[in-house]
Amino acid sequence: METVFVVSLIIFTVIIAAAALGLIRVILHLRSVVKTLDALDGGVAVIVAQTSTVTSTVDSVNANLAPVRNFAESI
């Protein structure tokens, strides 16, 4: 009876250790993903900052082209 108990205990320990190892690997992969997403978020912030003037420029160009549009519509 004691042998069965020891073997069962060893099997349960191996199963729990394998599950723990798998969870640790998942945690490490998720940390890597978080670092990548943080870098991506910084890059997106830079792109937003660099293209913030596009809207005002497009509005200005549209305002300057209003006479041309009006002339084209009158034809």
N, CA, C and O atoms as a printed pandas DataFrame, in Angstrom:
     atom_number atom_name residue_name chain_id  residue_number  x_coord  y_coord  z_coord
0              1         N          MET        A               1    0.827   -1.194    0.000
1              2        CA          MET        A               1    0.000    0.000    0.000
2              3         C          MET        A               1    0.868    1.253    0.000
3              4         O          MET        A               1    0.546    2.247   -0.651
4              5         N          GLU        A               2    1.971    1.191    0.739
5              6        CA          GLU        A               2    2.842    2.364    0.813
6              7         C          GLU        A               2    3.517    2.636   -0.529
7              8         O          GLU        A               2    3.762    3.795   -0.866
8              9         N          THR        A               3    3.818    1.611   -1.286
9             10        CA          THR        A               3    4.445    1.776   -2.593
10            11         C          THR        A               3    3.494    2.493   -3.554
11            12         O          THR        A               3    3.919    3.357   -4.321
12            13         N          VAL        A               4    2.230    2.140   -3.513
13            14        CA          VAL        A               4    1.240    2.788   -4.368
14            15         C          VAL        A               4    1.134    4.265   -4.011
15            16         O          VAL        A               4    1.017    5.119   -4.890
16            17         N          PHE        A               5    1.177    4.560   -2.717
17            18        CA          PHE        A               5    1.108    5.951   -2.266
18            19         C          PHE        A               5    2.306    6.751   -2.775
19            20         O          PHE        A               5    2.140    7.872   -3.257
20            21         N          VAL        A               6    3.486    6.197   -2.676
21            22        CA          VAL        A               6    4.700    6.892   -3.111
22            23         C          VAL        A               6    4.682    7.095   -4.629
23            24         O          VAL        A               6    5.028    8.173   -5.110
24            25         N          VAL        A               7    4.285    6.081   -5.375
25            26        CA          VAL        A               7    4.232    6.197   -6.830
26            27         C          VAL        A               7    3.189    7.236   -7.232
27            28         O          VAL        A               7    3.435    8.051   -8.122
28            29         N          SER        A               8    2.031    7.211   -6.583
29            30        CA          SER        A               8    0.993    8.206   -6.875
30            31         C          SER        A               8    1.487    9.609   -6.567
31            32         O          SER        A               8    1.251   10.538   -7.339
32            33         N          LEU        A               9    2.165    9.763   -5.449
33            34        CA          LEU        A               9    2.699   11.068   -5.067
34            35         C          LEU        A               9    3.722   11.560   -6.087
35            36         O          LEU        A               9    3.739   12.744   -6.426
36            37         N          ILE        A              10    4.561   10.675   -6.571
37            38        CA          ILE        A              10    5.562   11.056   -7.576
38            39         C          ILE        A              10    4.873   11.447   -8.886
39            40         O          ILE        A              10    5.251   12.435   -9.515
40            41         N          ILE        A              11    3.874   10.683   -9.292
41            42        CA          ILE        A              11    3.154   11.001  -10.532
42            43         C          ILE        A              11    2.455   12.351  -10.419
43            44         O          ILE        A              11    2.522   13.166  -11.339
44            45         N          PHE        A              12    1.782   12.590   -9.291
45            46        CA          PHE        A              12    1.117   13.880   -9.094
46            47         C          PHE        A              12    2.120   15.027   -9.088
47            48         O          PHE        A              12    1.842   16.099   -9.625
48            49         N          THR        A              13    3.277   14.807   -8.489
49            50        CA          THR        A              13    4.310   15.844   -8.454
50            51         C          THR        A              13    4.812   16.158   -9.863
51            52         O          THR        A              13    5.018   17.321  -10.209
52            53         N          VAL        A              14    5.006   15.130  -10.665
53            54        CA          VAL        A              14    5.469   15.336  -12.041
54            55         C          VAL        A              14    4.407   16.087  -12.849
55            56         O          VAL        A              14    4.740   16.987  -13.620
56            57         N          ILE        A              15    3.142   15.726  -12.682
57            58        CA          ILE        A              15    2.064   16.404  -13.409
58            59         C          ILE        A              15    1.982   17.871  -13.005
59            60         O          ILE        A              15    1.858   18.746  -13.863
60            61         N          ILE        A              16    2.050   18.142  -11.714
61            62        CA          ILE        A              16    1.976   19.527  -11.230
62            63         C          ILE        A              16    3.192   20.321  -11.691
63            64         O          ILE        A              16    3.067   21.489  -12.058
64            65         N          ALA        A              17    4.376   19.692  -11.675
65            66        CA          ALA        A              17    5.581   20.388  -12.138
66            67         C          ALA        A              17    5.482   20.709  -13.628
67            68         O          ALA        A              17    5.895   21.787  -14.056
68            69         N          ALA        A              18    4.942   19.791  -14.414
69            70        CA          ALA        A              18    4.792   20.043  -15.852
70            71         C          ALA        A              18    3.805   21.182  -16.096
71            72         O          ALA        A              18    4.034   22.036  -16.954
72            73         N          ALA        A              19    2.709   21.192  -15.340
73            74        CA          ALA        A              19    1.734   22.279  -15.487
74            75         C          ALA        A              19    2.348   23.611  -15.074
75            76         O          ALA        A              19    2.123   24.630  -15.726
76            77         N          ALA        A              20    3.120   23.604  -13.995
77            78        CA          ALA        A              20    3.768   24.837  -13.541
78            79         C          ALA        A              20    4.770   25.329  -14.576
79            80         O          ALA        A              20    4.853   26.529  -14.837
80            81         N          LEU        A              21    5.521   24.425  -15.161
81            82        CA          LEU        A              21    6.488   24.806  -16.193
82            83         C          LEU        A              21    5.772   25.408  -17.402
83            84         O          LEU        A              21    6.226   26.405  -17.964
84            85         N          GLY        A              22    4.669   24.809  -17.793
85            86        CA          GLY        A              22    3.895   25.357  -18.906
86            87         C          GLY        A              22    3.369   26.746  -18.599
87            88         O          GLY        A              22    3.418   27.632  -19.452
88            89         N          LEU        A              23    2.866   26.945  -17.386
89            90        CA          LEU        A              23    2.362   28.266  -17.007
90            91         C          LEU        A              23    3.475   29.304  -16.944
91            92         O          LEU        A              23    3.269   30.461  -17.309
92            93         N          ILE        A              24    4.640   28.900  -16.487
93            94        CA          ILE        A              24    5.775   29.834  -16.443
94            95         C          ILE        A              24    6.167   30.243  -17.861
95            96         O          ILE        A              24    6.477   31.409  -18.109
96            97         N          ARG        A              25    6.153   29.291  -18.788
97            98        CA          ARG        A              25    6.473   29.627  -20.182
98            99         C          ARG        A              25    5.442   30.582  -20.771
99           100         O          ARG        A              25    5.794   31.500  -21.512
100          101         N          VAL        A              26    4.170   30.369  -20.442
101          102        CA          VAL        A              26    3.121   31.272  -20.921
102          103         C          VAL        A              26    3.341   32.665  -20.361
103          104         O          VAL        A              26    3.206   33.652  -21.085
104          105         N          ILE        A              27    3.679   32.760  -19.084
105          106        CA          ILE        A              27    3.931   34.064  -18.462
106          107         C          ILE        A              27    5.087   34.772  -19.159
107          108         O          ILE        A              27    5.007   35.969  -19.433
108          109         N          LEU        A              28    6.150   34.047  -19.445
109          110        CA          LEU        A              28    7.304   34.663  -20.112
110          111         C          LEU        A              28    6.944   35.131  -21.527
111          112         O          LEU        A              28    7.380   36.201  -21.952
112          113         N          HIS        A              29    6.161   34.346  -22.248
113          114        CA          HIS        A              29    5.730   34.766  -23.589
114          115         C          HIS        A              29    4.841   36.003  -23.506
115          116         O          HIS        A              29    4.962   36.911  -24.328
116          117         N          LEU        A              30    3.958   36.041  -22.525
117          118        CA          LEU        A              30    3.081   37.204  -22.386
118          119         C          LEU        A              30    3.875   38.458  -22.025
119          120         O          LEU        A              30    3.540   39.553  -22.475
120          121         N          ARG        A              31    4.906   38.308  -21.231
121          122        CA          ARG        A              31    5.756   39.467  -20.921
122          123         C          ARG        A              31    6.435   39.984  -22.184
123          124         O          ARG        A              31    6.549   41.193  -22.385
124          125         N          SER        A              32    6.878   39.072  -23.026
125          126        CA          SER        A              32    7.495   39.474  -24.290
126          127         C          SER        A              32    6.488   40.204  -25.169
127          128         O          SER        A              32    6.830   41.200  -25.807
128          129         N          VAL        A              33    5.263   39.722  -25.207
129          130        CA          VAL        A              33    4.217   40.374  -25.995
130          131         C          VAL        A              33    3.932   41.765  -25.450
131          132         O          VAL        A              33    3.731   42.702  -26.222
132          133         N          VAL        A              34    3.912   41.911  -24.131
133          134        CA          VAL        A              34    3.659   43.223  -23.523
134          135         C          VAL        A              34    4.761   44.204  -23.904
135          136         O          VAL        A              34    4.477   45.361  -24.216
136          137         N          LYS        A              35    6.013   43.758  -23.881
137          138        CA          LYS        A              35    7.116   44.641  -24.274
138          139         C          LYS        A              35    6.969   45.078  -25.733
139          140         O          LYS        A              35    7.189   46.244  -26.062
140          141         N          THR        A              36    6.599   44.144  -26.600
141          142        CA          THR        A              36    6.415   44.471  -28.012
142          143         C          THR        A              36    5.271   45.455  -28.200
143          144         O          THR        A              36    5.385   46.402  -28.977
144          145         N          LEU        A              37    4.169   45.235  -27.494
145          146        CA          LEU        A              37    3.024   46.138  -27.618
146          147         C          LEU        A              37    3.343   47.521  -27.054
147          148         O          LEU        A              37    2.862   48.526  -27.579
148          149         N          ASP        A              38    4.147   47.584  -25.994
149          150        CA          ASP        A              38    4.555   48.887  -25.468
150          151         C          ASP        A              38    5.385   49.649  -26.498
151          152         O          ASP        A              38    5.203   50.852  -26.684
152          153         N          ALA        A              39    6.295   48.944  -27.165
153          154        CA          ALA        A              39    7.099   49.587  -28.206
154          155         C          ALA        A              39    6.218   50.029  -29.365
155          156         O          ALA        A              39    6.420   51.108  -29.921
156          157         N          LEU        A              40    5.255   49.215  -29.727
157          158        CA          LEU        A              40    4.338   49.559  -30.810
158          159         C          LEU        A              40    3.495   50.770  -30.448
159          160         O          LEU        A              40    3.246   51.633  -31.289
160          161         N          ASP        A              41    3.058   50.835  -29.200
161          162        CA          ASP        A              41    2.266   51.974  -28.744
162          163         C          ASP        A              41    3.084   53.258  -28.827
163          164         O          ASP        A              41    2.558   54.304  -29.208
164          165         N          GLY        A              42    4.359   53.187  -28.474
165          166        CA          GLY        A              42    5.224   54.356  -28.599
166          167         C          GLY        A              42    5.377   54.780  -30.047
167          168         O          GLY        A              42    5.375   55.974  -30.348
168          169         N          GLY        A              43    5.510   53.813  -30.949
169          170        CA          GLY        A              43    5.619   54.126  -32.372
170          171         C          GLY        A              43    4.351   54.759  -32.914
171          172         O          GLY        A              43    4.411   55.683  -33.725
172          173         N          VAL        A              44    3.215   54.269  -32.475
173          174        CA          VAL        A              44    1.939   54.846  -32.908
174          175         C          VAL        A              44    1.811   56.276  -32.409
175          176         O          VAL        A              44    1.312   57.141  -33.129
176          177         N          ALA        A              45    2.256   56.533  -31.184
177          178        CA          ALA        A              45    2.201   57.896  -30.643
178          179         C          ALA        A              45    3.062   58.842  -31.479
179          180         O          ALA        A              45    2.673   59.985  -31.717
180          181         N          VAL        A              46    4.216   58.377  -31.922
181          182        CA          VAL        A              46    5.086   59.200  -32.771
182          183         C          VAL        A              46    4.404   59.480  -34.111
183          184         O          VAL        A              46    4.446   60.608  -34.604
184          185         N          ILE        A              47    3.783   58.470  -34.696
185          186        CA          ILE        A              47    3.089   58.670  -35.975
186          187         C          ILE        A              47    1.945   59.662  -35.817
187          188         O          ILE        A              47    1.743   60.517  -36.678
188          189         N          VAL        A              48    1.203   59.555  -34.733
189          190        CA          VAL        A              48    0.101   60.497  -34.482
190          191         C          VAL        A              48    0.637   61.911  -34.351
191          192         O          VAL        A              48    0.050   62.852  -34.885
192          193         N          ALA        A              49    1.753   62.067  -33.641
193          194        CA          ALA        A              49    2.328   63.402  -33.463
194          195         C          ALA        A              49    2.815   63.972  -34.798
195          196         O          ALA        A              49    2.650   65.163  -35.062
196          197         N          GLN        A              50    3.411   63.131  -35.633
197          198        CA          GLN        A              50    3.952   63.619  -36.901
198          199         C          GLN        A              50    2.866   63.916  -37.930
199          200         O          GLN        A              50    3.077   64.739  -38.821
200          201         N          THR        A              51    1.733   63.278  -37.830
201          202        CA          THR        A              51    0.668   63.500  -38.809
202          203         C          THR        A              51   -0.440   64.394  -38.274
203          204         O          THR        A              51   -1.493   64.508  -38.900
204          205         N          SER        A              52   -0.227   65.020  -37.145
205          206        CA          SER        A              52   -1.278   65.863  -36.566
206          207         C          SER        A              52   -1.553   67.093  -37.422
207          208         O          SER        A              52   -2.649   67.649  -37.358
208          209         N          THR        A              53   -0.590   67.528  -38.214
209          210        CA          THR        A              53   -0.785   68.717  -39.049
210          211         C          THR        A              53   -1.493   68.403  -40.361
211          212         O          THR        A              53   -1.858   69.325  -41.090
212          213         N          VAL        A              54   -1.695   67.143  -40.676
213          214        CA          VAL        A              54   -2.301   66.773  -41.958
214          215         C          VAL        A              54   -3.727   67.304  -42.054
215          216         O          VAL        A              54   -4.122   67.813  -43.103
216          217         N          THR        A              55   -4.503   67.195  -40.985
217          218        CA          THR        A              55   -5.899   67.637  -41.028
218          219         C          THR        A              55   -5.997   69.124  -41.312
219          220         O          THR        A              55   -6.791   69.546  -42.152
220          221         N          SER        A              56   -5.196   69.924  -40.618
221          222        CA          SER        A              56   -5.257   71.367  -40.859
222          223         C          SER        A              56   -4.754   71.715  -42.259
223          224         O          SER        A              56   -5.259   72.650  -42.881
224          225         N          THR        A              57   -3.780   70.987  -42.754
225          226        CA          THR        A              57   -3.266   71.232  -44.101
226          227         C          THR        A              57   -4.318   70.884  -45.152
227          228         O          THR        A              57   -4.506   71.630  -46.112
228          229         N          VAL        A              58   -4.992   69.771  -44.975
229          230        CA          VAL        A              58   -6.033   69.369  -45.926
230          231         C          VAL        A              58   -7.172   70.381  -45.915
231          232         O          VAL        A              58   -7.693   70.737  -46.972
232          233         N          ASP        A              59   -7.561   70.845  -44.736
233          234        CA          ASP        A              59   -8.617   71.859  -44.658
234          235         C          ASP        A              59   -8.194   73.141  -45.367
235          236         O          ASP        A              59   -9.001   73.768  -46.053
236          237         N          SER        A              60   -6.929   73.531  -45.202
237          238        CA          SER        A              60   -6.418   74.731  -45.852
238          239         C          SER        A              60   -6.416   74.569  -47.377
239          240         O          SER        A              60   -6.803   75.485  -48.102
240          241         N          VAL        A              61   -5.983   73.413  -47.853
241          242        CA          VAL        A              61   -5.964   73.160  -49.296
242          243         C          VAL        A              61   -7.384   73.160  -49.847
243          244         O          VAL        A              61   -7.631   73.718  -50.916
244          245         N          ASN        A              62   -8.313   72.548  -49.138
245          246        CA          ASN        A              62   -9.710   72.538  -49.594
246          247         C          ASN        A              62  -10.280   73.947  -49.648
247          248         O          ASN        A              62  -11.036   74.276  -50.562
248          249         N          ALA        A              63   -9.925   74.781  -48.674
249          250        CA          ALA        A              63  -10.409   76.167  -48.682
250          251         C          ALA        A              63   -9.826   76.933  -49.863
251          252         O          ALA        A              63  -10.526   77.722  -50.497
252          253         N          ASN        A              64   -8.551   76.706  -50.160
253          254        CA          ASN        A              64   -7.919   77.392  -51.286
254          255         C          ASN        A              64   -8.459   76.913  -52.632
255          256         O          ASN        A              64   -8.442   77.665  -53.606
256          257         N          LEU        A              65   -8.933   75.682  -52.695
257          258        CA          LEU        A              65   -9.452   75.145  -53.951
258          259         C          LEU        A              65  -10.953   75.366  -54.120
259          260         O          LEU        A              65  -11.526   74.920  -55.114
260          261         N          ALA        A              66  -11.588   76.031  -53.191
261          262        CA          ALA        A              66  -13.029   76.281  -53.288
262          263         C          ALA        A              66  -13.399   77.042  -54.556
263          264         O          ALA        A              66  -14.379   76.675  -55.204
264          265         N          PRO        A              67  -12.657   78.093  -54.947
265          266        CA          PRO        A              67  -13.007   78.777  -56.199
266          267         C          PRO        A              67  -12.897   77.864  -57.420
267          268         O          PRO        A              67  -13.710   77.960  -58.339
268          269         N          VAL        A              68  -11.911   76.994  -57.436
269          270        CA          VAL        A              68  -11.748   76.064  -58.557
270          271         C          VAL        A              68  -12.926   75.097  -58.597
271          272         O          VAL        A              68  -13.464   74.811  -59.667
272          273         N          ARG        A              69  -13.325   74.594  -57.428
273          274        CA          ARG        A              69  -14.465   73.681  -57.367
274          275         C          ARG        A              69  -15.743   74.372  -57.834
275          276         O          ARG        A              69  -16.537   73.792  -58.573
276          277         N          ASN        A              70  -15.932   75.613  -57.396
277          278        CA          ASN        A              70  -17.125   76.358  -57.814
278          279         C          ASN        A              70  -17.142   76.580  -59.326
279          280         O          ASN        A              70  -18.188   76.458  -59.965
280          281         N          PHE        A              71  -15.979   76.907  -59.892
281          282        CA          PHE        A              71  -15.898   77.103  -61.339
282          283         C          PHE        A              71  -16.198   75.799  -62.077
283          284         O          PHE        A              71  -16.917   75.790  -63.076
284          285         N          ALA        A              72  -15.630   74.683  -61.563
285          286        CA          ALA        A              72  -15.850   73.393  -62.214
286          287         C          ALA        A              72  -17.317   72.990  -62.144
287          288         O          ALA        A              72  -17.836   72.384  -63.082
288          289         N          GLU        A              73  -17.977   73.311  -61.066
289          290        CA          GLU        A              73  -19.399   72.976  -60.938
290          291         C          GLU        A              73  -20.258   73.836  -61.863
291          292         O          GLU        A              73  -21.328   73.405  -62.296
292          293         N          SER        A              74  -19.796   75.048  -62.167
293          294        CA          SER        A              74  -20.592   75.933  -63.021
294          295         C          SER        A              74  -20.506   75.552  -64.491
295          296         O          SER        A              74  -21.328   75.995  -65.294
296          297         N          ILE        A              75  -19.540   74.753  -64.843
297          298        CA          ILE        A              75  -19.373   74.371  -66.255
298          299         C          ILE        A              75  -20.369   73.298  -66.628
299          300         O          ILE        A              75  -20.388   72.845  -67.772
